[in-house]
Amino acid sequence: MASSSGNDDDLTIPRAAINKMIKETLPNVRVANDARELVVNCCTEFIHLISSEANEICNKSDKKTISPEHVINALESLGFASYITEVKDVLQECKTVALKRRKASSRLENLGIPEEELLRQQQELFAKRTAVTSLKAPVRLAAASLFTPRNPRPAPNEQGNHVNDS
């Protein structure tokens, strides 16, 4: 995995995300701002620790991409084995959600309508829209002419009086 640029101080979890998690987890508890900041720092350090260990495990197995198994092995080697069952459950949930998203995005392919027919239907809709728009244009012009004065008032002369030519 690529090495970091050395700006580890700039990498933190968004404070709003931590505040939301604290509110959802402890809805009736007030948490001081310095305690919230400490939680952000602890979370950031935990993620750094796990990802560094997972990176080492990944490199030892001659892989270039950290996989979920590398993260699970990192948790175990760092003494967080009690989290592994829950982590595997969350991983399965994520895979299920991703699969549902992929299926939803391929609904167009599952319609059973050939691409040529879909293109023809799209062009037909465009033509209908163009026809409706072109019908509205004369109506707009007619409406605009109702509000245009037929005999505009003549411009004032140098003394500010309006001159009538009649």
C-alpha positions in Angstrom: 0.0 0.0 0.0 1.2 3.5 -0.7 2.9 5.3 2.2 1.2 8.3 3.8 2.4 11.9 3.1 3.2 12.5 6.7 0.2 14.7 7.5 -1.4 12.2 10.0 -2.4 15.2 12.1 -4.8 16.3 9.4 -6.6 12.9 9.1 -9.5 12.8 11.6 -13.0 11.6 11.6 -15.5 14.4 11.0 -16.7 15.7 14.4 -20.3 15.8 13.2 -20.2 12.0 12.6 -18.9 11.4 16.1 -21.5 13.8 17.6 -24.2 11.9 15.7 -22.9 8.5 17.0 -22.7 9.8 20.5 -26.3 11.2 20.4 -27.7 7.9 19.0 -25.7 5.8 21.4 -26.3 7.9 24.5 -29.4 10.0 23.8 -30.0 11.2 27.4 -26.3 11.9 28.3 -24.6 15.2 28.0 -21.0 14.9 26.8 -18.5 17.8 27.3 -16.8 19.2 24.2 -13.3 18.1 25.4 -14.7 14.6 25.9 -16.1 14.6 22.4 -12.7 15.8 21.1 -11.0 12.9 23.0 -13.4 10.4 21.4 -12.6 11.8 17.9 -8.9 11.4 18.7 -9.3 7.9 20.0 -11.3 6.8 17.0 -8.7 8.3 14.7 -5.9 6.5 16.5 -7.8 3.2 16.6 -8.4 3.4 12.8 -4.7 4.3 12.2 -3.6 1.4 14.4 -5.9 -1.2 12.7 -5.1 0.0 9.2 -1.4 0.0 9.8 -1.5 -3.5 11.1 -3.8 -4.6 8.2 -1.3 -3.0 5.8 1.6 -5.0 7.3 -0.4 -8.2 7.1 -1.3 -7.3 3.5 2.3 -6.7 2.6 3.4 -10.0 4.2 0.9 -11.8 2.0 2.3 -10.1 -1.1 -1.0 -8.3 -1.8 -1.4 -4.7 -2.8 -5.0 -4.2 -1.6 -6.1 -4.5 2.0 -9.0 -7.0 2.1 -11.5 -7.5 4.9 -9.6 -10.6 6.0 -6.5 -8.5 6.5 -8.5 -6.2 8.8 -9.9 -9.1 10.7 -6.5 -10.6 11.1 -5.2 -7.2 12.3 -7.9 -7.0 14.9 -7.0 -10.5 16.2 -3.2 -9.8 16.3 -3.8 -6.5 18.2 -5.9 -8.1 20.9 -9.4 -7.1 19.6 -10.6 -10.7 18.9 -13.8 -10.0 20.8 -14.9 -7.7 18.0 -14.4 -10.1 15.2 -17.9 -11.7 15.3 -19.6 -8.3 15.1 -17.2 -7.1 12.4 -18.0 -10.2 10.3 -21.8 -9.4 10.8 -21.3 -5.8 9.6 -19.2 -7.0 6.7 -22.0 -9.3 5.6 -24.6 -6.4 5.9 -22.4 -4.2 3.7 -22.1 -6.9 1.1 -25.9 -7.4 1.1 -26.5 -3.7 0.7 -23.9 -3.5 -2.1 -25.6 -6.4 -3.9 -29.0 -4.7 -3.6 -27.6 -1.5 -5.1 -26.1 -3.4 -8.0 -29.4 -5.2 -8.7 -31.3 -1.9 -8.5 -28.9 -0.3 -11.0 -29.3 -3.2 -13.4 -33.1 -2.9 -13.5 -32.9 -1.3 -17.0 -31.1 -4.4 -18.2 -33.8 -6.6 -16.7 -36.7 -4.9 -18.4 -36.5 -7.2 -21.4 -36.9 -4.3 -23.8 -34.2 -4.1 -26.5 -32.0 -1.1 -26.5 -33.2 -0.1 -29.9 -36.8 0.0 -28.6 -35.8 2.1 -25.6 -34.0 4.5 -27.9 -37.0 4.8 -30.1 -39.3 5.5 -27.1 -36.8 8.2 -25.9 -36.8 9.9 -29.3 -40.6 9.8 -29.3 -40.7 11.5 -25.9 -38.2 14.2 -27.1 -40.4 14.8 -30.2 -43.5 15.2 -28.1 -41.7 17.7 -25.7 -40.5 19.7 -28.7 -44.0 19.8 -30.2 -45.5 21.1 -26.9 -42.7 23.7 -26.5 -43.2 25.0 -30.0 -47.0 25.4 -29.4 -46.4 27.4 -26.3 -44.1 30.0 -28.1 -46.9 31.7 -30.1 -49.0 32.0 -27.0 -46.1 33.6 -25.1 -45.6 36.1 -28.0 -49.3 36.9 -28.1 -49.4 37.5 -24.3 -46.3 39.7 -24.5 -48.0 41.9 -27.2 -50.9 42.5 -24.8 -48.6 44.3 -22.5 -46.7 46.3 -25.0 -48.1 49.9 -25.4 -49.4 50.6 -28.9 -48.7 54.4 -28.7 -45.7 54.9 -26.5 -45.6 58.3 -24.8 -43.3 60.7 -26.7 -40.0 61.5 -25.1 -39.9 64.8 -23.1 -38.2 67.9 -24.6 -35.4 69.8 -23.0 -37.8 71.6 -20.7 -39.3 68.3 -19.5 -42.6 68.8 -21.3 -44.0 66.0 -23.4 -44.4 67.2 -27.0 -47.6 66.1 -28.9 -47.1 65.8 -32.6 -50.9 66.0 -33.4 
